[in-house]
Amino acid sequence: MEPAFPSYTPPVLALPRPLARALRDHAPVKLLVVRLGALGDVLRTLPAVRLVRRALPRASIIWVVDDRWRTVLDGEPDLSGVVTLPRTAWEHNLRGPLRWPALIGGVLGLGRQLSGLGVDCVLDFHGNLRSGVIGWLSGAPVRLGYAGHQSREGNRFLTTHRVPAGARRTPRIERNLDLVRALGLADAPLATGELALARRGMESAERVIEASGLAGHSFALVNPGASAAQAYKRPPPELLAAAARRLSFHGIVALVVWGPAEAAWAREVVERSGDAARLAPATDLATLAALIRHARLFVGGDSGPLHLACAQGRPVLALYGPTDPVVNGPWGVPARVVVPDGRTYSGIRRIDRRVSGWEKIDAAAVEHALDDLLAEIGVSANR
């Protein structure tokens, strides 16, 4: 993997005196976190929020998230509450003028809910127009966000304090930590561990393990991800099959897990692997999170499930083609990243995705990276 570019570490911002004093004295301030989606981005924001909670144990921390991803945050002990943005309903109402009154009513209702929270400070990790409007609707006197290329769609006009964007090829985790640093709070150590989401899926995960014949066996999860909208991120099945065969060589069974629109892709991975991989049944997000907790490691591309593995401290073998492995790479866990030979990245998604580069990754590169990772985590070959 290419070395990560060092992040620009912003100075502590000159915040209004009452908030600065409250942060210094660990007073019970009210904070609103805005990271609406998607799955991987929500998970990469959690470490920053956990650091805020560690520094401010008396704070009220409320997170605004799209309805699709609320299940990821429900029950998280570091949060005081979760506010759902009803994006599904709003998008439905946006389609026809007759539904616009319902849309307007929904926005006004959300505004009343947010303004009633009495928030002292917004942490806008999202950086677009929607997140900026949400922060503004809260009425918070301090709305902390990003400057430069990290601020999109006019977001900068809706925040009151902004940290410098830094280099484009800065890891997303580091960008999130910039908001923590700007408050004058400690930015380490990153916290990984079991999610409340995984606890809810433990029973169903145990049933999957039993049905797959893996009870008492060492296994790894192989995920062909990603969503249909981001199919360009999916590693070719032959590369994932090569990983499955190499895992078998090390005495580890590959369990291929899949989500919506990935069933055919997953079956192809299993077929190409010979007897090395097994196909899991369809799983929901909670079951997947719990399966990750049971697995020795995770293999996949740049997707939400990969970051779900990182969030829970599981080693990761990551295959990256069209997305930048520095900006979007694994974090906080033992990891190896396989990238196309000779590939360069800009850190600008629309530019990097023009060339997938998958054809410049071969099975040997995957096997070598997997051997290195297994050696690091103490797995010897089953010779």
N, C-alpha and C positions, 0 to 999 in steps of 0.2 A: 504494500500500500504506500502511496505517496505520503510524505510527511505533511501533517496539517500545518497550514500557515498560522503563525502566531496571531492571536486576536489583538486588535487594538483595545487596550484596557482604558475605558473612559474614566475621567476623574469623578469623584463624588459630586453630583450636581448641587447647585445652590438652591436648595429647596426652601419653601417658605418656613419661617422660623418655628411656628407651632408644630409642623410636621417633623422638621429636623429634630426638634427637642423630643418629640414623642418617640421617634425612632431611636434616638440616643439613649433614652430612659427606658426602652422596652415597654412603653405604655400600650394600653389596649386600643390601638388604631384599627380602623376598618379599611380593608384593602379589597379592590375588585380586580380579579385576574380576567383578562380577555384573551382567550385562545380558542377560537370557534371550532377548528378542525384542521386537518384531517387526523386520522388515528395516529400516525407517526408523529405529527407535530404536537398533538396533545400530550403524547407520552414523553416527548423530548422537552416539554415545558414543566412536567412534574418535578424533575430534580431541582429546578430553580425555585419552584413554589415550596418544596420541602426545606430548602435552605432558608427561605423567608420565615417559614414556621419555626425552624430551629432557633433562629435569631430573635423572633418575636413570638414567644409562646402565648402571650395574652392577646394577640391580634385576632380580629375576625377576618377570615380570608374566604371570599365568595368568588366562585368561578362561573363565568358565562361561557356556554358551549352550545354548539349546534345539537339539536335533539337527537341526531343519529349517534352522537358519541357520548351522550350522558351516562350510558351504562358503564363507560370506562372510569368515570369519576365517582359514581354513587358509592357511598360507604368509605371513601378515602378518609382516614383519620386526620390528615393535615388540613382538611377543608372544613369550614364552618357551614358551608351550604353551596348549592349548585343552582344556577339560574339557566333555564333552557331557552335557547332561541328557537322558536318553532319554524325552522327553515322549510321543512317539508310542506307545511300548511301555507306558509307565505308564498312559496314558489307556485303552489297550486292556485292561490288567489290572484297571483300576478298575471295569470294567463288570459284572463278575460275582464273587461271593464266592469261587468256586473259584480265581480268579486272584489273590486278595489275597495269599497267601503269596509269590507271585513278585514282587508289587509291594513288599511289605515287604522282601524280600531285596534288591531293586534299590535301595531307599532306604538300607538298611544298607551295601550295597556302595559306594554313592556317598559315604556318610559316612566310610567307611574310606579311600577314595581321597583325599577332601579333607583329612581330619585328618593323613594321611601327608605332605602337602605342606609342613607346617611354616610356615604362613603367618603373617606378622607383622601384616598389616592387610588388611581387606576394604574394597573400595570398592563399596558397594551402590547402583548407579545405577538399579535397578529399583524398589525401594521397596514390594514387596508381601510377602505371607506366604511364598511359595515362595523368593524371594530372601533373605528374612530367615532362613529355616530353613537354606538353603545356607550362609550366612555363619556361622551358629551351629555347624553341623556341622563347619566347617573348624577350629574350636577357636581361631581367631585371637583374641588378646587385645584387639585394636582392630577394631571393625566400624563403619565410617563410613557413615552414611546421612542420611536427611532427617527433619525434624520437620514437624509441622502437616499440611496437606492433601497434601503430597507423600509422606506415609507412609500406606500403606493396609493394611487387613486385619491390623492389629496388628503391622506391621513394626517400629514404634518400640520394641517390647518386646524385640526381638532384635538391635538395634544398641546399641553402647556410646557412640557419639558422633554427634551429629546437627547438621546445618547448618539454619538457619532456612529455611522454605519460600519466603519472599518472596511477591510478588504472584502471583495466579493467572495473569495474562496475562504471564508471563515466558517468553521463548523457551526451548524445550527445551535448546538448545545452552548457553544461559546457566546453566540449572539443573545441567547436567552439569559445567560449569566451576566451579560452586560447590564441588564436592568437591575439585577441584584446588586452588582457592584456600585451602580449609580446611587443606590440608597445608602451606601456606606456599610453594607452587610457582607459577611464572609461568603466567599464563592466556592468553598470546598469544606469537606469532601462531598462528592456526589453520592447520593443515597439511592441504592437499588434494593430490590427485595420483593416480597410477595405483594401483589395488588389485591385490593378488596374484590376486584373482578375475578381473579383466579380462585379465591376462596368460594365464590358462588358457583364455580364450575367444577369443583373437585369430585363430586359424586358422578357426574356425567363423564368426566375424564377417566375415572377409574373403570367405568363401564366400557369405554372405548378401548382402554388398555387390555381389559379382559377379553373383549370380543376380537381383538387383533392378535391374540395369543402372545402378548408381550409381558404378562404378569411375571415378575421375577427376572426379566431380561433387561439388559442395557439397550436403550434405543435413542435415536436422534430424530428430530422432526425435519422433514424436507418439505418446503413450501414453494409451489410454482408461482405464487402471486404475480401480478397484483390485480387490482380491479380492472374491469373492462375498459374504463376510461383511461387507464394508465398501462395498457397492455404492452406498451413499448419497454416497460421495465422488466418484463418476464424473461428470466434466463432460458435459453433453449433447453428443451427436455433432455437432450443428450448430455449436457453438462451436469444437470442434476442427477441423471442416471449414473454418470461417472462417479459422482460423490457418493451415491448409495452403494455402489460396488466397492468403493474404497472403505466406506464405513464397515461393510461386511468383512473385509479383509482384517479389520481391527476388532472384529467380534461385536460390532454394534449394528443393530437392526435399524433400517431406515423406514420410518413411518411417514408416508406422504399425506399431508393435510392440505385441505383446499377450501376455498370459499366460493361465493357466487361467481358464475361464469368461468370457473377454473377446473371443472370436473374432467373435461376431455384432456386438458393439459396434464392434469394429475395422472390420469390413466396412462397417458403416453410415457410419462416418467417411469411408472411401474413396469410397463411392458419393455421398455428399453433397458431396464436394470437387470433383467433376468429374474433370478430369485432373490435379489438383494433387497428389494423394497416391498412394502405392503401398503395397500391403499386404505386410508382411514375412512370411516363414514363421514357424512357431512357434519360439521361441527359449528356451533355458534361461537361468538367471541369469548364468552366466559369459559367454555370448555377448552378452547384453544389456549387461553392463558394458563389454565390448570395443567394441560398437557405439557406446556413449556416448562412448568415447574418440575415435572417428573423426568423430563428429557435430559440427556447428557449435554446436548448442544443443539443448535438450530442452523439449518442450511437454507439459504434463499437469496432473493434479490432485494433491491431497495424497495421495501414495502412496510406497511403498518405492522404486520406480524414480526418482521425482523426487529423493529424497535420495541415491540412487546417483549421479545426475548431479552433485549438489552435492559429494559426497565426492570426485569426480574433477575438480572445478574447471570444469565445463561450465556456461555461461550457461543460465538457466532462465526460461521463461514459465510461471507457475503460475496455475491457475484454482481459486479456493476458493469453495465455497458454504457447506456446513454445518459446516466445521471452521475453527477460529480461525487466521487467517493470521499472527498474532503468535506464538502458541505453536508452531505447526507450519510456519512459513514457510521458504522457502529460506534458505541460510546460506553465507557465505564465497565467493559467486560473484556476477557481474552478474545481476540478476534483476528481473523485473517481476511483480507479483501483481495479478490481477484479482479483485475481490470484488463481491458484489451491491451495487447502488446503495442507500445508506442503511442497510446492514446493520450491526448492532452485535453484538458478541460478549462472552461472559462469561468465557471461558477454562475453562468447565466443560463437558466433552464432552456429557454427557447432556442438558444444556440447549440447547447450540448446535445440535445435530443435529436438534432438533425442527422447525426451519424451514430448508429447504435454501437458499432464496434464488436458485436457479439461474435462475429466470424473470426475475430483475432484472439479469442480465448479457446484453448483446446483442453481436452480431458487431462492431459499431463499437468497443466498448470493448476487445475482444480485439485488433483490428487496430491501434488506437492504441497499446496497450501493447507490442505486438510491434514496431511502428515505432520506438518509443523504445528498446527493448532492442537492436535491430539497429544503431541509430545509435550506441549506447554502445560496442558491440563492433566498430564500424568497417565495417558492411555498408551500402552505399548501394543505393537502389532501382534495379531493372533497368528503367529507363524507355525 
